[in-house]
Amino acid sequence: MTHFVNDKCIKCKYTDCVVVCPVDCFYEGENMLVIKPEECIDCGVCIEECPAGAIEPDTVEGAEEWVELNAKYAEIWPNITELKPAPEDADKWKEVQNKMRYFSEQPGMGDV
């Protein structure tokens, strides 16, 4: 079992989840994070840390395509292991639904 990040993370990109991950399995895109399924140990500590509620287990309905998206971009984007400030307008985006139209394939800055 693994966990994945869904579109609730887009444009919020809080990194609270990153600092509690014992295996550093988060990767950073321009406007969201993903989890590398092969590295996730299913500990679940990241779930409660996400202010946007964007992390779910792969047992929920519709998880397969999200796990695939996370796996794809975890191979492309840089690993992130440290807390970074959320975007200025992150709280505004927390309640927006169906945010895939804002998804960016561009990598994030990675660990700095």
C-alpha positions as CSV (number, residue, x, y, z in Angstrom):
1,M,0.0,0.0,0.0
2,T,1.1,3.6,-0.6
3,H,-0.3,7.1,-0.3
4,F,-0.7,9.7,-3.0
5,V,-1.2,13.4,-3.4
6,N,-4.3,14.6,-5.2
7,D,-5.3,17.8,-6.9
8,K,-6.2,19.5,-3.6
9,C,-2.5,20.2,-3.3
10,I,-2.4,22.2,-6.5
11,K,-1.6,25.9,-5.9
12,C,-1.5,25.2,-2.1
13,K,1.7,23.2,-2.0
14,Y,2.0,23.2,1.8
15,T,5.2,21.3,2.8
16,D,4.2,20.3,6.3
17,C,3.9,16.7,5.1
18,V,7.5,16.7,3.8
19,V,9.1,17.3,7.2
20,V,7.3,14.4,8.9
21,C,8.1,11.8,6.2
22,P,10.6,9.3,7.6
23,V,11.7,8.1,4.1
24,D,11.8,11.4,2.1
25,C,9.4,10.2,-0.6
26,F,8.0,13.6,-1.6
27,Y,8.8,15.3,-4.9
28,E,8.2,18.9,-5.8
29,G,6.5,20.3,-8.9
30,E,5.9,24.0,-9.7
31,N,2.5,24.0,-8.0
32,M,2.1,20.7,-6.1
33,L,3.9,17.8,-4.5
34,V,3.7,14.1,-5.3
35,I,4.7,10.9,-3.4
36,K,6.9,8.3,-5.0
37,P,4.9,5.1,-4.5
38,E,8.0,2.8,-4.4
39,E,9.4,4.8,-1.5
40,C,6.3,5.3,0.6
41,I,6.2,3.0,3.6
42,D,2.5,3.6,4.3
43,C,3.1,5.1,7.7
44,G,0.4,7.7,7.2
45,V,2.0,10.4,9.3
46,C,1.8,12.9,6.4
47,I,-2.0,12.6,6.1
48,E,-2.8,14.6,9.2
49,E,-0.1,17.2,8.5
50,C,-1.6,18.3,5.2
51,P,-3.7,21.4,5.7
52,A,-5.4,20.9,2.3
53,G,-6.4,17.2,3.0
54,A,-4.6,16.3,-0.3
55,I,-3.0,13.0,0.8
56,E,-4.9,9.7,0.7
57,P,-4.2,6.0,0.8
58,D,-4.3,4.0,-2.4
59,T,-7.3,2.1,-1.1
60,V,-9.8,4.9,-1.9
61,E,-11.9,4.8,-5.0
62,G,-10.2,6.4,-8.0
63,A,-6.7,6.1,-6.5
64,E,-5.1,4.3,-9.4
65,E,-4.9,7.3,-11.7
66,W,-3.5,9.4,-8.9
67,V,-0.9,6.9,-7.9
68,E,0.1,6.7,-11.6
69,L,0.4,10.6,-11.8
70,N,2.4,10.6,-8.5
71,A,4.8,7.9,-9.8
72,K,5.3,9.6,-13.2
73,Y,6.2,13.0,-11.7
74,A,8.2,11.6,-8.8
75,E,10.6,10.4,-11.5
76,I,10.9,13.8,-13.1
77,W,10.6,16.3,-10.2
78,P,13.3,17.0,-7.5
79,N,13.1,15.4,-4.1
80,I,12.0,17.8,-1.3
81,T,12.8,17.1,2.4
82,E,12.5,20.5,4.0
83,L,9.7,22.8,5.0
84,K,9.2,25.8,2.6
85,P,6.8,28.6,2.9
86,A,3.5,27.9,1.2
87,P,2.5,30.2,-1.7
88,E,1.1,33.5,-0.5
89,D,-2.4,32.7,-1.7
90,A,-2.4,29.0,-0.6
91,D,-5.2,29.4,1.9
92,K,-7.4,30.9,-0.8
93,W,-6.9,27.8,-3.0
94,K,-7.6,25.2,-0.2
95,E,-11.4,25.1,-0.8
96,V,-11.3,25.2,-4.6
97,Q,-12.4,21.9,-6.1
98,N,-11.3,20.1,-9.3
99,K,-8.0,21.9,-9.6
100,M,-6.4,19.7,-12.3
101,R,-6.9,22.5,-14.9
102,Y,-4.2,24.4,-13.0
103,F,-1.7,21.5,-12.8
104,S,1.8,22.3,-14.0
105,E,4.2,19.6,-15.3
106,Q,7.1,21.9,-14.5
107,P,9.5,20.9,-11.7
108,G,9.7,22.8,-8.5
109,M,12.9,24.3,-7.0
110,G,13.8,21.1,-5.1
111,D,15.7,21.3,-1.9
112,V,17.5,24.6,-1.6
